[in-house]
Amino acid sequence: MRHIHIIGIGTGNPEHVTVQAINSMNAADVIFVPTKGKDKEGLASVRRDICGRYLTNPRTAIAEFAVPTRATAERSYVESVDEWHAALAQTYVRLINGLPGDGTGAVLVWGDPSLYDSTLRIIERARRIGAEKFEYTVVPGITSIQALAASHRIPVNLVGKPLEITTGRRLVENGNRADSTIVMLDGEQAFSKIEDPDAEIFWGAYLGTKDEIVTSGRLGDVAADIVRMRAEARARHGWIMDIYLLRKGRDFDDL
């Protein structure tokens, strides 16, 4: 039976890749590398660099495939994502069915496959719509949350207090509710649109790579600087992946 390894590779630093991930890569007949066009060539380059560094099995091939573009016009967010996942699932059906009957494939997933990544959902969808029978294994990776906390040298949560993980879209809709809030997938810089100027923000982009940028401070003081740095970095690289922690209060405030 075919087998797929879904491998978390961290946030772009090849040293984030675990021994388990390296072993799984070398157990594969084919590693599937997604590409997203010229503007996001850096994302594919990181995956190629990781393969070049850690692949020692001469029989392991690399197969690149184009990721379908997500259409957003005249669609709700959920509708656009559902259509996009459907197109990706068809792509994975083709890739999986192209393996020999007992072949093994691998997919390299940014960060960790369980956190704000839909590869697992898409693989299950591919199984339902026509992929040949297969099993799959999930290999965890270092998340951008861990990388952010490490770069800022902070714990993510305050003692005895909750942590919320959300998106920029939800932050704008619901406000900054928790004592500690991790915000991912924020293309609209939601931190600059909420009313919580005294919260602290710990922001980072390209975490763990040579291009890493981090800054922190009172939200009301640094929000405009982060918007500017983010725009400059995106223009320079053609893409950006960033994340931030919003925090209010201190450890042991309840004493």
C-alpha positions as a printed NumPy array, in Angstrom:
array([[  0.   ,   0.   ,   0.   ],
       [  1.153,   3.522,  -0.72 ],
       [  2.356,   5.58 ,   2.226],
       [  2.67 ,   9.361,   2.653],
       [  4.875,  11.103,   5.22 ],
       [  3.552,  14.569,   6.141],
       [  6.63 ,  16.232,   7.595],
       [  6.857,  19.446,   9.596],
       [ 10.067,  21.298,   8.708],
       [  9.982,  24.321,  11.018],
       [ 10.019,  27.974,  10.042],
       [ 12.774,  28.053,   7.446],
       [ 15.922,  27.271,   9.388],
       [ 17.285,  23.915,   8.135],
       [ 18.476,  23.205,  11.685],
       [ 14.834,  23.084,  12.797],
       [ 14.429,  19.809,  10.904],
       [ 14.304,  16.884,  13.33 ],
       [ 16.043,  13.528,  13.065],
       [ 12.621,  11.908,  12.626],
       [ 11.911,  14.247,   9.713],
       [ 15.259,  13.468,   8.078],
       [ 14.677,   9.723,   8.397],
       [ 11.193,  10.063,   6.907],
       [ 12.516,  12.096,   3.978],
       [ 15.1  ,   9.445,   3.207],
       [ 12.477,   6.686,   3.43 ],
       [ 10.457,   8.293,   0.613],
       [ 10.563,   7.402,  -3.053],
       [  9.399,  10.921,  -3.942],
       [  9.344,  14.209,  -2.053],
       [  6.605,  16.508,  -3.305],
       [  7.672,  20.178,  -3.286],
       [  4.938,  22.799,  -3.776],
       [  5.681,  25.954,  -5.741],
       [  3.697,  29.191,  -5.59 ],
       [  5.107,  31.212,  -8.451],
       [  7.943,  33.682,  -8.773],
       [  6.802,  35.972,  -5.961],
       [  7.019,  33.162,  -3.418],
       [ 10.01 ,  31.334,  -4.858],
       [ 11.76 ,  31.622,  -1.498],
       [  9.332,  29.139,   0.058],
       [ 10.225,  26.457,  -2.472],
       [ 13.925,  27.328,  -2.171],
       [ 13.882,  26.559,   1.545],
       [ 12.414,  23.136,   0.847],
       [ 15.027,  22.509,  -1.86 ],
       [ 17.8  ,  23.561,   0.523],
       [ 16.519,  21.17 ,   3.184],
       [ 16.445,  18.319,   0.662],
       [ 19.951,  19.18 ,  -0.514],
       [ 21.265,  19.197,   3.024],
       [ 19.624,  16.067,   4.414],
       [ 18.787,  13.691,   1.562],
       [ 21.287,  10.842,   1.46 ],
       [ 19.124,   8.222,  -0.265],
       [ 20.086,   8.307,  -3.97 ],
       [ 16.756,   6.693,  -4.901],
       [ 14.67 ,   9.549,  -3.463],
       [ 13.343,  11.804,  -6.219],
       [ 11.994,  15.344,  -5.916],
       [  8.8  ,  16.26 ,  -7.765],
       [  7.692,  19.888,  -7.816],
       [  4.061,  20.81 ,  -8.366],
       [  2.243,  24.117,  -8.743],
       [ -0.156,  25.058,  -5.962],
       [ -3.514,  26.238,  -7.342],
       [ -4.309,  29.908,  -6.762],
       [ -7.06 ,  30.655,  -4.261],
       [ -9.875,  32.664,  -5.864],
       [-11.452,  35.224,  -3.521],
       [-13.649,  37.415,  -5.735],
       [-17.379,  37.204,  -4.913],
       [-16.753,  34.447,  -2.366],
       [-16.832,  34.318,   1.402],
       [-13.63 ,  33.331,   3.133],
       [-14.97 ,  29.832,   3.841],
       [-16.158,  29.395,   0.25 ],
       [-12.813,  30.456,  -1.209],
       [-10.867,  28.129,   1.096],
       [-13.213,  25.214,   0.374],
       [-12.74 ,  25.65 ,  -3.392],
       [ -8.983,  25.957,  -2.957],
       [ -8.806,  22.808,  -0.835],
       [-10.855,  20.947,  -3.436],
       [ -8.382,  21.915,  -6.159],
       [ -5.427,  20.939,  -3.979],
       [ -7.043,  17.605,  -3.169],
       [ -7.312,  16.845,  -6.885],
       [ -3.604,  17.654,  -7.21 ],
       [ -2.745,  15.244,  -4.387],
       [ -4.91 ,  12.538,  -5.961],
       [ -2.729,  12.812,  -9.062],
       [  0.502,  12.772,  -7.071],
       [ -0.49 ,   9.869,  -4.841],
       [ -1.896,   7.785,  -7.695],
       [  1.371,   8.342,  -9.548],
       [  3.262,   6.395,  -6.891],
       [  3.835,   2.668,  -7.397],
       [  1.519,   0.389,  -5.446],
       [  3.87 ,   0.139,  -2.486],
       [  5.531,   3.528,  -3.006],
       [  6.185,   6.179,  -0.4  ],
       [  5.786,   9.918,  -0.842],
       [  6.631,  12.831,   1.444],
       [  5.189,  16.311,   1.787],
       [  7.268,  19.014,   3.513],
       [  5.001,  21.286,   5.555],
       [  6.064,  24.675,   6.875],
       [  6.06 ,  24.708,  10.696],
       [  3.959,  21.854,  12.063],
       [  1.185,  20.041,  10.135],
       [ -1.253,  20.41 ,  13.051],
       [ -1.203,  24.209,  13.434],
       [ -2.893,  26.505,  10.892],
       [ -1.953,  24.245,   8.011],
       [ -4.511,  22.295,   6.006],
       [ -2.372,  19.55 ,   4.48 ],
       [ -3.963,  16.923,   6.739],
       [ -7.466,  18.035,   5.745],
       [ -6.522,  18.038,   2.073],
       [ -4.914,  14.594,   2.248],
       [ -8.089,  13.203,   3.842],
       [-10.121,  14.885,   1.125],
       [ -7.916,  13.295,  -1.529],
       [ -8.589,   9.916,   0.066],
       [-12.343,  10.501,  -0.192],
       [-12.445,  11.706,  -3.796],
       [-10.388,   9.071,  -5.514],
       [ -6.815,   8.591,  -4.403],
       [ -5.632,   5.005,  -4.48 ],
       [ -5.537,   3.36 ,  -1.045],
       [ -2.808,   4.8  ,   1.144],
       [ -1.764,   5.313,   4.732],
       [ -0.002,   8.354,   6.133],
       [  2.267,   9.334,   8.992],
       [  2.58 ,  12.785,  10.549],
       [  6.005,  14.026,  11.664],
       [  5.802,  17.061,  13.997],
       [  7.864,  20.176,  13.388],
       [  8.933,  23.298,  15.255],
       [  6.121,  25.839,  15.076],
       [  6.408,  29.553,  14.467],
       [  5.056,  29.994,  18.003],
       [  8.078,  28.212,  19.434],
       [ 10.434,  30.136,  17.152],
       [  8.867,  33.468,  18.136],
       [  9.164,  32.756,  21.853],
       [ 12.763,  31.591,  21.431],
       [ 13.794,  34.686,  19.479],
       [ 12.24 ,  37.011,  22.05 ],
       [ 13.413,  34.81 ,  24.962],
       [  9.985,  34.801,  26.587],
       [  7.434,  32.245,  27.775],
       [  4.299,  32.281,  25.651],
       [  1.796,  32.287,  28.526],
       [  1.506,  34.164,  31.809],
       [  1.454,  31.999,  34.941],
       [ -1.93 ,  30.336,  35.42 ],
       [ -3.575,  32.336,  32.612],
       [ -5.074,  31.293,  29.272],
       [ -3.506,  31.498,  25.846],
       [ -5.519,  32.104,  22.686],
       [ -4.248,  31.242,  19.199],
       [ -6.159,  33.024,  16.469],
       [ -5.939,  34.772,  13.102],
       [ -5.759,  38.437,  12.233],
       [ -9.275,  38.318,  10.822],
       [-10.648,  36.947,  14.086],
       [ -8.657,  39.445,  16.148],
       [-10.374,  42.321,  14.356],
       [-13.784,  40.69 ,  14.784],
       [-13.445,  39.715,  18.443],
       [-10.843,  42.053,  19.877],
       [ -7.898,  41.179,  22.091],
       [ -9.631,  39.06 ,  24.74 ],
       [ -7.062,  36.788,  26.345],
       [ -4.126,  37.653,  28.599],
       [ -1.85 ,  36.174,  25.93 ],
       [ -2.902,  35.98 ,  22.27 ],
       [ -0.855,  34.469,  19.463],
       [ -1.917,  35.863,  16.084],
       [ -1.111,  34.045,  12.845],
       [ -2.126,  34.564,   9.203],
       [ -2.473,  38.32 ,   9.583],
       [ -2.041,  39.857,   6.16 ],
       [ -4.02 ,  42.953,   7.187],
       [ -1.941,  43.916,  10.266],
       [ -4.882,  43.541,  12.641],
       [ -2.717,  44.654,  15.559],
       [ -2.832,  48.18 ,  14.126],
       [ -6.65 ,  48.192,  14.029],
       [ -7.618,  47.086,  17.53 ],
       [ -8.163,  49.271,  20.586],
       [ -5.67 ,  47.962,  23.113],
       [ -2.724,  50.383,  22.958],
       [ -1.251,  49.358,  26.319],
       [ -0.892,  45.694,  25.383],
       [  2.625,  44.477,  24.669],
       [  3.408,  43.055,  21.243],
       [  6.199,  40.611,  20.424],
       [  6.46 ,  40.422,  16.625],
       [  8.681,  38.411,  14.313],
       [  9.06 ,  37.59 ,  10.619],
       [ 11.193,  35.031,   8.756],
       [ 11.821,  33.444,  12.145],
       [ 14.878,  31.251,  12.438],
       [ 16.328,  32.343,   9.1  ],
       [ 19.106,  34.749,   8.145],
       [ 16.399,  37.3  ,   7.282],
       [ 14.74 ,  37.186,  10.709],
       [ 13.261,  40.459,  11.992],
       [ 11.922,  40.814,  15.545],
       [ 10.724,  43.731,  17.607],
       [  8.629,  44.278,  20.716],
       [  7.132,  47.001,  22.859],
       [  3.935,  48.72 ,  23.914],
       [  1.455,  48.261,  21.054],
       [  0.582,  51.937,  20.884],
       [  4.259,  52.831,  20.536],
       [  5.444,  50.287,  17.969],
       [  2.419,  49.329,  15.82 ],
       [  3.213,  51.879,  13.103],
       [  6.867,  50.811,  13.049],
       [  5.873,  47.17 ,  12.555],
       [  3.515,  48.078,   9.686],
       [  6.393,  49.917,   8.006],
       [  8.992,  47.166,   8.616],
       [  6.576,  44.523,   7.383],
       [  5.853,  46.393,   4.145],
       [  9.556,  46.992,   3.505],
       [ 10.441,  43.351,   4.148],
       [  7.659,  42.064,   1.904],
       [  8.743,  44.374,  -0.916],
       [ 12.351,  43.229,  -0.488],
       [ 11.675,  39.47 ,  -0.434],
       [  8.424,  39.181,  -2.387],
       [  6.725,  37.311,   0.465],
       [  6.504,  37.401,   4.232],
       [  5.557,  35.044,   7.019],
       [  5.118,  36.724,  10.369],
       [  3.515,  36.055,  13.718],
       [  3.087,  37.936,  16.96 ],
       [  2.104,  37.633,  20.597],
       [ -0.129,  40.207,  22.254],
       [  0.18 ,  40.187,  26.022],
       [ -1.442,  42.213,  28.783],
       [ -0.816,  41.983,  32.482],
       [  2.021,  40.299,  34.341],
       [  2.772,  37.021,  36.077],
       [  1.102,  36.811,  39.495],
       [ -1.154,  39.85 ,  38.913],
       [ -3.877,  37.959,  40.789],
       [ -1.901,  37.826,  44.047]])
